[in-house]
Amino acid sequence: MPLLGEFSALLTACCWSGSALAFSAAAVRIGPIRLNVTRLVFAAVLLLCTVALTGAELQLSTSQLANLALSGMVGLVFGDTFLFKAYEYIGPRLSMLIMSAAPIVGAVVAYGVLGEVIGWFGILGMMVTLGGIAIVVLERRESFSLPNTYYGVGIFYGFLGAVGQGVALVLAKMAFNEGAVNGFVASLVRIAAAVVVIYPLAKLTGRYENIVRVFLQDRKALLLTVLGAFLGPFLGITLSLIAVMYTTVGIAATLMATVPIMMLPLVRIIYRERLSWKAIAGAFLAVGGVAALFLR
């Protein structure tokens, strides 16, 4: 299919925009830990059924399995837990804008681990992206409902989420560099590994107790969690892996990085959020910097 990779990358950005809105609303209602565990369990079940029905090739080398598992633990447990905390503090638009820093983290880690050359144009792209994020972050809106301390904590959580996603991207790429991997299988391995880690931790710390009662009392939270799980860790992650397989990493990463731009009309329509010219310019600058980084 012509342009399959590019089309998949754009659909990925659409899915991640939708899941960001769903997860942001759910995180406020039930908390980030309950949300993360539940959405990963739902996504694992969906992916397991998909792999079984499609008869996808399951053969992976030990190193591929290890790298994909580590990618899931770092990205979906560490990175996404802090991203969901950022949703609570600063909302989905600003959180997803900060996530534009994830490709920068990935590029720096890939330079050190894989020996990938960044170049001066790539460094310029990084500076532009960080500049775009800074423009929006430093615009402390008076209408923002939380104190300055909470705002700063939310920004910090957002950057921790970006670090987790950036490192996870490199680990997944190490698995793909070794040989072709079915997108659904890769997603299943990552999510299954994340569940194996986060579920026992959540139970031991008492943060995943009485989950059935929680969702029976708040069925809207359940609906939002299921919707986000379908759009994000199931469909979105799978489409992102398909995009990387069928087009260049640069094109795929750039198209997938358009989430902050897609979020602008969504938050304007859904949350009636007033968008300043700095918010709009910062989002376009951040995405433009990612494009320069990957299309250099």
N, C-alpha and C positions, 0 to 999 in steps of 0.2 A: 504493500500500500504506500503510494507516494506521500511524503511528508508525515509519515506515521510518528516519527520521533518528535517533530515539532508540534504536531497536534496533541500528542500525549503530554508534552511539557506544558502547553497552555491549559489543558484540562486539569493537570496537576495543580496549577496555580488557582484555578477556579475551585477545586475541591478543598485546597488548604484554606482559601478565604472563607468558604462556608463552614469548614470544621472549626476555624478560629472563632467565629461568631458563636457557634453552638457550644464549644468547650468553654468559652469565656463566660457564657451565661450559666453553664452547669457548674463551673468551678466556684462561682459565688454562692451557689445553692448548697453544694455538698462538700466542697473542699477539694484541693488538688490531688491528694493521695487517693481518696475514694474514686475520684474521676479517672485518674491515670490507670489504676488497677482494673476498674470495670471496663474502660474502653479497650484496653489491651486484651482482656479476656474475650470480649465480643469480637474484636478483630481477629483473634486467633481462631475462634470457631468459624468465622466466615471464610478465612483463608484455608483452613483445613478442609472444609467442604469443597471449596473451589479447586484445590489441588487434587482431591480425590475424584471429583467429577471430570476434570480435564485430563487426568492421567499424566500430569506434568512429571518431567524427568527429575528424580530425586537424588541422583548421584552427585555427591560433592566430595571433594578431597578434604582431608582433615584440616588443612590450613584454611580452606575456604569456609568450612563450617565454623572454625574458631574465629575467623575475622568477622563473619556475619553475626555470630553470637555476641562478640565484643561490641560490634557496631550497635546492636540492639540495646545492650546494657547501657552503653554510654549515651546514645542518642535518645532512646525512649524512656529510660529510667531517670538518669541524671538530667539530661537536657530538657525533656518535656515536663518533668516535675517542676523545674524552676520556671519554665515557660508558663505553666498553668498558674504558678504563684504570681507571675508578672501580670497575667490576665486579671487576677483579683485586685491588684494594686493600681494598674495604669490602663487597663482595658485592652481590647484586641488590636486596635489600629496601631498604637504606639509599640505594643509588644511585637507585632509582626514586622514593624519597621526596624526595630533593633535586631531582629533575626536576620536582617540583611547582612549583618556582620559575620554570619556563619560561614559564607564562602571565603571570607578573608581568613578566618581561623583555619579553614580547610586548606587554603593555598599555602599558608605559612607552615602548617604541619606537614603537608605534602612536600614542601621544599626541604624540610629537615629529614623526613622519613623516606620519601620516594625519590628525592633528588630532582624534583620538578623545578624548572626555571621559571621565575616570576617575571623578571625583566622590568625595565623602567616604566613601560606603559601599564603593566600590571600594578606596579606600586602606585602610579598615579590614580588608577581605578580604585585602589584601596582607600587612598586619601579622599577621593571624591565621595565614596560611599560613607566613610566616617564623618565627612563634613556634612553630608545630607542628614545623617542621623543626629549629629550635634545640633543642627539648626532647629530641628523639631524638639529634641530633648530639652534644649536650653530655653525654649519658648514655654515658660511655666505659666499656663493659662490661669487667670484669676478664678475662672469658673470651675476649676478642677476641685472635686469634692473632698479629696484627702489632704492631710497636712503635708508640708514639704518633706518631712522625714519619711513618710510612707511613699511619697513620689520617688525619692532617691532610692529606697529599698526596692521598689518595683523596677526601676531602671537597672539596678544591679542584678536582680533576678533575671531580667531579660537578657543581659549580656552573658550570664552563666548558661542560660538556655542556648544561646548562640554558640558558646564554646563547646557544649555537649554535641550539638548538631554538626559543627564543623569537624570535630574529631571523628564522629561517627561516619561522616561522608568519606573520609580518607580510609577508614577501616573497611567500609563496603567496597571502595574502589580497589583495595588490595585483593579482595576476593574476586572481583570481576577481571582484574588484570591477569589472574591465573587461568581463567577459562570462562566460557559462557555459562550463565546461571539463569534459570527460569525466573522471571520477575515475581511470580506468586510464591515460588519456593523460597526465594531470598527473603521476601517479606515475612513469610511464615517462620523462618529460622530466627530472624531478628526479633520478632514479636514474642515467639515462644521463649527465647532466652530472657527477654525482658520480664515476662510473667514469672519465670522460675526465680528470678531475683527479687522482684518487687512485691510479689504476693506474700512470701514468708516474712519479709521485713515489715510489711504493713500489718500483718497479723500479730507479730511479736511486739510491735510498738503500740498495739491497740487502736490503730487508725483505720481498721477495716472491719469493725465489729457491727453486727446487726444490719448488714447492708441491705437485706431484703426488706426489713422494716423501714429503713431510710427511704428506699425507692417506692414502697407502698404509700408512704406519707407524702412523697413528693414525686408524682408520676411525670410531671413536666421535666424534672431533672433526669429521669430515666430516658425519656424521649430525646432530650437534647444529647445525652451521652451516647445513645445508640446511633443517632444521626451523625454526630461527630465521629464516632468510631467507623462508620461506613465511609464517610467522605475522606477522613484523614488517614489513619493507619491501614485501612483496607484498600480503598480505591486510590487515594492520593499517593501513598508510598509505592504501590504497585505500578501506577502510571509513571511515576518518576523514574523507576528502574527501567521500565520499557523505553522511556524517552532517552535515557543514557545509552541503551543498547542500540537504538536505531538512528541516532544522530550524534553529532559531536558533543562532548561534555560542555564545551563553551556555549553552544546554542541552547542546549537543554537547560543548563544552569541559569542562563540569562532569562529565558522565557519563564522558568519556574520562579525566578526572583521578582516577577511583576506583582506578587501578592500585595505589597504595600500600596501599589497604585490601584489595584482592584478593590482594596479595602476602602478607598476614599469615597466612592459613591455609595457603597454598602452602609457605612456608618452614618453617612449623611441621610440616607433614606430610612434606615432602621432605628438609629438612635437620635436622629435629628441633631447630630453633632455639627456645630459650626466649624468650618474648615478655613483657617487663615491661609494667606498666600505662602507663608513660611511652611505650613504643614504640607501643602501641595508641592511646593518647590523642593522641600527636603525629601519627599517620597520619590520624586522623579530623579533627583540627584543620586540618591542611594541606589536606585535600580540602574541608572546610567553608569555608576561606578562599578557595579557588578558586571555589567556588560563589557566595560573596558577591561576588567580583570580576566574574564574568560574568553573574550574574542580577540585578545591581543595577538 
